[in-house]
Amino acid sequence: MHRLRFASFNILASLFGAFSIMTVVPFLQIIFNLNPSSANQKPSLAGQVGLVNEANAWLKLQIIEWGSFYSLVFFSCMLVVMFLLKNLSLFIAFTGLSHMRAGISSHLRELMFHKLLKLPMSFYSSERKGDLITRATNDVREVEWSFIGVLEMVLKHPFMLLIPFGLLFYISWQLTLFVLIVLPISGYVISRLAKKLKKAARLGTEKLGDVISQFEETLGGIKIIKAFNAEGKSSSHFDEKNNDHFRLTKKVLKREYAASPLSEFMGSIVMSSILVFAGRLILNNNFGLSGEMFIMYIAMFSQLIPPAKALSESYFRLEKGMASMERINEVLQAEDGIHEMPDTLEVQDFKESIVFKNVSFHYNPGTPILKEINLVIHKGEKVALVGSSGAGKSTLADLVLRFHDPVSGEILYDGVDIKKMSLRGYRNKLAVVTQEPILFNDSVESNLKLGNPYATDEQMIEVAKQANAHSFIEPLEDGYQSIVGERGGKLSGGQKQRLTIARAILSNPEILVLDEATSALDSESEKLVNDALEKLMENRTSIIIAHRLSTIQNADKIVVMEHGRIVEIGTHTDLIKKEGIYYSLYKLQSLG
């Protein structure tokens, strides 16, 4: 509907533009051909050939009857009306375009955001956040402009060119055929420049992603930068990336700005060629057009130059937009990683165990992270994962949360492969508390109810008390409606962690994953958080990732990992008696 409206009113605008040129011809005839002696002579329409000549003869007749001055007023008013109708048609056409223009940007951002929510965690480990933000902002804007360019190329400029061209053929087909021979040369020159623009535009947006990534990293680590007097180093890194982007942007803009003057210059070459060709015909008395008709031809041809310029600019925008669309498609077409089967099973309450059967996993083939993992986690057990950094503890926990699927082997939930279950239903049975508390720039209530939006205020307050969080929430300016700031920046580390624990309790999980939940806290905060964690783990199956072995001595089962394999399993007492890897780690930490 909007496209039809855009095309229809552009056709009208083109017609009104052509008619506005034609209204000048009779006036030129009076000025250059009519003399006082012929003022009272009415011209005969006989012998006039063609619609244009008949119209001109009729208008000339009216000029003689009305007189020169009143005719001048009439044609001036007609010219104004034609331009009014032309620009009114353009306005109506572009109001229809506004809906499509806003819609394409909104739809692309929506597609990207929903896709980013589906992509596996491995995708984010290889992509820079700044580059992803650039794709969702700058690249989407370029595609929006490119979309407008495509619409204009298809639904506007062809009519703005074809209608005047049709009239030019009608006036002089010989001259117009000559124009068609000359025009492709200018089109070839412009297309060559546009192809070079596409490559430079893609590099430019990639460099912009580097700049935004540097901004994001600097803002995230500003405390460390200041503490280590690293402002100079950060500035030099930023300046280097910014200058790279500056140089590429300058190159892109030069080529983009070249489109309009180049097309105008090529148009002037075509115009000069027309004058030479027509002049030769006139000198050989083989032209067949009167002076005023030749002036109208030139005026009509001049109307081709603006849409021709706009067409070349649209082509340049299209090339830039294609480069941006390629970058957007790299996200939209990325492998989701987690695939749900067509007929997923409903997830039942957890009753027995989670079992790892010969589970292996890698991000890149040839670099295994987990190798042949066999492990049983019974309902209600507290299972601790320990080992040196890079042993595979967090990856194993991520597989339980189904952030990734195993490359080989199975993970069974009460005997059923979790791949066969509804992903949403399965994750409703789990909750996670990470080492770095993750909160959103929203109210305390919104953060607490993230996993259970239907919880009542009474339930929310109750779990906040269980997590030792109610005591600091209530004195806040707006209580549970207080905004916590970006990443919870208005709260202390211990307060943020107690909020994440309250959030986990409120979601009422059956299986809990704790990833170093107390390692970054001071002693007082750690005690409050540990008390909250004990309440959280009551009657729940818990998987605890720990570096400080003193925090997991009471675990029902301790799993020791090394180089992606399970090397020891047992209680604290059993493993100490074995005097194996766990014993060595424990002795090392005790001496520390």
Order of alpha helices (4+ residues) and beta strands (2+ residues): alpha-alpha-alpha-alpha-alpha-alpha-alpha-alpha-alpha-alpha-alpha-alpha-alpha-beta-beta-beta-alpha-beta-beta-alpha-beta-alpha-alpha-alpha-alpha-beta-alpha-beta-beta-beta-alpha-alpha
